[in-house]
Amino acid sequence: MLPMKKYLSRKEASAYLTEIGFHTTYKTLGKLATIGGGPKFHKFGTKSVLYAIEDLDAWAAERLSPAFKSTSDKAGAL
């Protein structure tokens, strides 16, 4: 049994990601669910797709580059 936690619809997931600084449309999430490369999701019934906030946070963190001090820095060289 899955632990009870809050799940977001695709539109809610898109709004959540955008709110925390990672602009992502619900259409992009839909495309990534089809071709791969998007955040993990669950199916509820035959059509509903649900995202756990932890999975959205993890996906966004994986896509984030290391911090830079300037535009001439090498990646990750702090």
Secondary structure by P-SEA (a helix, b strand, c coil): cccccccccaaaaaaaaaaacccccaaaaaaaaacccccccccccccbbbbbaaaaaaaaaaaccccccccccccccc
